[in-house]
C-alpha cells in the first residue's frame, strides 16, 4: 500500500522546488516510468501529480484578492 504521507511530502517538495512547473515535472516522471513499464512508480507519480494539482488550485483560491466593491 502506498505511503500517502510520503507522497504528500514529495508533492510539497516538488512545488517548492519547481513552482508552477511542478505538475509538468511530475508528469514527465509519470510518462518516463510508464514508458519503461514500471507501473507501481507510474501510479505513484500519478498520485503525486493529483496532489500537486489540488494543492495548486487551493493556493490559487487562497491567493486571489477579494472582489472590488462596485460604485453603483
C-alpha positions in Angstrom: 0.0 0.0 0.0 1.4 3.4 -0.9 2.5 5.8 1.8 0.2 8.8 1.4 2.3 11.0 3.8 5.4 10.4 1.7 3.6 11.3 -1.5 2.2 14.5 0.1 5.7 15.5 1.2 7.0 14.7 -2.2 4.3 16.9 -3.8 5.1 19.8 -1.5 8.8 19.5 -2.2 8.1 19.4 -6.0 6.0 22.6 -5.6 8.8 24.3 -3.5 11.5 23.3 -6.0 9.7 23.7 -9.3 6.9 26.2 -8.6 4.4 26.4 -11.4 6.3 23.8 -13.3 5.9 21.1 -10.6 2.9 19.4 -12.3 4.8 19.3 -15.6 7.8 17.8 -14.0 5.7 15.1 -12.2 4.0 14.4 -15.5 7.4 13.8 -17.1 8.4 11.4 -14.3 5.0 9.6 -14.7 5.5 9.2 -18.5 9.1 8.0 -18.1 8.1 5.3 -15.6 5.1 4.3 -17.7 7.3 4.0 -20.8 9.8 1.7 -19.1 6.9 -0.5 -17.8 7.3 0.5 -14.1 3.5 0.5 -13.3 3.9 1.0 -9.5 6.2 4.0 -9.9 3.9 5.4 -12.6 1.0 5.1 -10.3 2.9 6.9 -7.5 3.7 9.8 -9.8 0.0 10.0 -10.9 -1.0 10.3 -7.2 1.7 12.9 -6.7 0.5 14.8 -9.8 -3.0 14.8 -8.4 -1.8 16.1 -5.0 0.1 18.9 -6.8 -2.9 19.8 -8.8 -5.2 20.0 -5.8 -2.5 21.9 -3.8 -2.0 24.5 -6.6 -5.8 25.0 -7.1 -6.2 25.6 -3.3 -3.3 28.0 -3.3 -4.7 30.0 -6.2 -8.0 30.3 -4.4 -6.3 31.5 -1.2 -4.1 33.9 -3.0 -6.9 35.5 -5.0 -7.6 39.1 -4.0 -11.1 39.9 -2.7 -13.5 41.3 -5.3 -13.6 45.1 -5.7 -16.7 46.8 -4.4 -18.9 48.3 -7.1 -19.6 52.0 -7.0 -23.1 51.6 -8.4 
